[in-house]
């Protein structure tokens, strides 16, 4: 694949595509018990991209049922949860998430593997959901990952 690097010159690039993961069993009509968002705040996203990501995340959360619980982990070189516990998508929670995902506070580096591991650790630390509910993991990123982060590493982090 040939990609533009923004300077008008082209370079060959390996592209990691994002796909949909479907459970082995048929989907139910019930929403997940909790949504965990991983939001990329690396410099490659850029201020305009971060603004778009915030709008996308807000629209997603507003489309869920009012009692839906969520949390978010912002990641670049490090991964940081936004809330200590899951929250419902109240206006206050959405505003706090938007403030945490400030486009003017982008960081160097992109470590999606560390963010996936942090999400897995957070989920393990908070146990199973009432009524056997499921968790939905949503990754919002520009997909610009270092070559050192292989598909196998990402799969291993998700498997955790």
Backbone torsions as a table, in degrees:
resi	resn	phi	psi	omega
1	UNK	NA	141.9	177.9
2	UNK	-109.1	129.2	-178.3
3	UNK	-125.1	149.2	174.7
4	UNK	-85.5	138.6	178.5
5	UNK	-97.3	15.7	176.8
6	UNK	89.4	-8.8	-179.5
7	UNK	-102.9	2.0	-177.6
8	UNK	93.5	-16.5	176.5
9	UNK	-88.0	152.6	178.8
10	UNK	-105.7	153.5	176.8
11	UNK	-142.5	152.3	175.6
12	UNK	-75.8	142.2	-178.8
13	UNK	-146.5	146.7	172.7
14	UNK	-92.9	129.8	-175.9
15	UNK	-112.3	128.0	175.1
16	UNK	-92.0	116.5	-178.1
17	UNK	-89.9	147.8	177.5
18	UNK	-98.1	132.4	-179.7
19	UNK	-122.2	172.4	176.4
20	UNK	-93.0	133.4	176.7
21	UNK	-102.1	130.5	-179.3
22	UNK	-117.9	139.8	178.4
23	UNK	-68.3	158.2	178.3
24	UNK	-65.4	-35.4	-179.4
25	UNK	-88.6	157.6	179.2
26	UNK	-61.6	145.6	-179.8
27	UNK	-68.9	145.9	175.0
28	UNK	-95.4	169.5	179.0
29	UNK	-85.4	-4.7	179.8
30	UNK	-81.9	140.8	176.7
31	UNK	-70.5	163.6	178.5
32	UNK	-63.3	156.9	179.0
33	UNK	-70.2	-24.3	-177.8
34	UNK	-157.8	148.8	177.1
35	UNK	-117.4	128.3	174.9
36	UNK	-112.1	120.8	-179.5
37	UNK	-103.0	132.1	170.2
38	UNK	-108.8	116.4	-173.6
39	UNK	-116.6	121.1	-178.8
40	UNK	-74.6	124.3	175.2
41	UNK	-123.2	33.8	178.0
42	UNK	-78.5	160.3	-177.6
43	UNK	-61.4	-26.7	-179.4
44	UNK	-64.7	-24.3	177.9
45	UNK	-66.5	-40.0	-179.8
46	UNK	78.8	162.5	-176.9
47	UNK	-65.7	-40.3	178.0
48	UNK	-65.6	-40.9	177.9
49	UNK	-65.4	-38.5	178.9
50	UNK	-65.8	-39.8	176.8
51	UNK	-62.0	-41.3	177.9
52	UNK	-65.6	-40.7	178.4
53	UNK	-62.5	-42.5	178.7
54	UNK	-61.5	-42.8	179.6
55	UNK	-64.3	-41.1	178.5
56	UNK	-62.7	-46.9	-179.6
57	UNK	-63.0	-43.1	179.5
58	UNK	-62.2	-45.1	179.5
59	UNK	-62.0	-40.8	178.2
60	UNK	-61.6	-49.1	-177.8
61	UNK	-66.7	-36.4	178.3
62	UNK	-69.9	-23.1	179.8
63	UNK	-80.7	-14.6	-179.9
64	UNK	-80.8	161.6	178.0
65	UNK	-58.0	150.8	-175.5
66	UNK	-56.8	-31.9	-178.1
67	UNK	-86.9	0.5	-178.6
68	UNK	-60.6	132.7	179.0
69	UNK	-99.5	147.8	179.8
70	UNK	-148.9	163.7	167.6
71	UNK	-148.0	166.8	-179.0
72	UNK	-139.5	148.0	172.6
73	UNK	-121.7	121.3	175.2
74	UNK	-90.0	134.0	-178.2
75	UNK	-135.9	148.1	168.4
76	UNK	-146.9	-110.9	173.4
77	UNK	-73.9	-28.7	176.4
78	UNK	-120.8	164.9	-179.8
79	UNK	-124.2	125.0	-174.9
80	UNK	-130.0	121.7	175.1
81	UNK	-65.0	145.2	179.1
82	UNK	-80.1	-40.8	-177.9
83	UNK	-121.6	148.8	176.9
84	UNK	-72.0	-26.2	176.3
85	UNK	-136.3	161.5	178.9
86	UNK	-63.9	150.0	-178.5
87	UNK	-126.0	158.9	168.7
88	UNK	-84.6	160.6	-174.1
89	UNK	-81.6	60.5	174.9
90	UNK	-75.4	165.4	177.5
91	UNK	-58.9	-39.8	-179.5
92	UNK	-64.5	-42.9	180.0
93	UNK	-66.6	-41.6	178.8
94	UNK	-65.1	-39.0	177.3
95	UNK	-66.6	-38.9	178.0
96	UNK	-64.6	-40.7	177.1
97	UNK	-63.9	-43.9	179.2
98	UNK	-62.1	-39.6	178.8
99	UNK	-66.6	-39.5	179.4
100	UNK	-67.0	-32.8	-179.2
101	UNK	-94.4	43.3	-178.2
102	UNK	-64.3	125.0	-179.9
103	UNK	-61.7	-18.4	-179.8
104	UNK	-87.8	2.8	-179.4
105	UNK	-120.8	43.9	177.5
106	UNK	-73.6	154.1	-177.4
107	UNK	-124.9	160.3	174.8
108	UNK	-74.6	152.7	173.8
109	UNK	85.7	157.3	175.2
110	UNK	-143.3	111.2	179.1
111	UNK	-122.8	81.2	179.4
112	UNK	-66.8	-33.1	178.9
113	UNK	-60.8	-46.5	178.6
114	UNK	-63.2	-37.3	178.8
115	UNK	-66.0	-41.0	178.0
116	UNK	-65.0	-40.6	177.2
117	UNK	-65.4	-39.9	178.7
118	UNK	-63.6	-40.6	177.3
119	UNK	-63.2	-43.6	179.1
120	UNK	-62.4	-42.8	178.1
121	UNK	-64.0	-40.4	180.0
122	UNK	-63.9	-43.9	-179.8
123	UNK	-63.8	-45.3	178.3
124	UNK	-59.8	-40.0	-178.7
125	UNK	-70.1	-18.8	-178.4
126	UNK	-106.9	5.0	172.5
127	UNK	64.5	-171.0	-178.0
128	UNK	-78.4	160.1	-178.0
129	UNK	-88.4	153.4	176.3
130	UNK	-58.9	149.9	178.5
131	UNK	60.1	21.2	177.9
132	UNK	65.3	25.8	-178.7
133	UNK	-61.7	161.8	-179.0
134	UNK	-104.0	165.9	175.0
135	UNK	-114.9	140.0	177.0
136	UNK	-107.3	127.1	177.6
137	UNK	-103.2	124.0	-178.7
138	UNK	-120.7	123.5	177.8
139	UNK	-106.6	124.3	179.2
140	UNK	-116.7	110.8	-173.3
141	UNK	-155.8	160.9	172.3
142	UNK	-82.2	-7.7	176.6
143	UNK	79.9	6.2	179.2
144	UNK	-82.5	94.1	-177.8
145	UNK	-110.0	148.9	175.1
146	UNK	-63.8	151.9	180.0
147	UNK	-61.7	-23.2	-178.6
148	UNK	-70.3	-16.1	179.0
149	UNK	-95.9	97.1	-175.5
150	UNK	-84.7	165.0	176.9
151	UNK	-60.4	-36.5	178.5
152	UNK	-64.0	-39.1	178.1
153	UNK	-65.3	-41.9	179.1
154	UNK	-65.1	-43.0	179.3
155	UNK	-63.5	-40.2	178.5
156	UNK	-64.2	-39.5	178.5
157	UNK	-67.9	-38.2	178.7
158	UNK	-68.8	-38.7	-179.6
159	UNK	-62.0	-30.0	178.3
160	UNK	-62.4	NA	NA
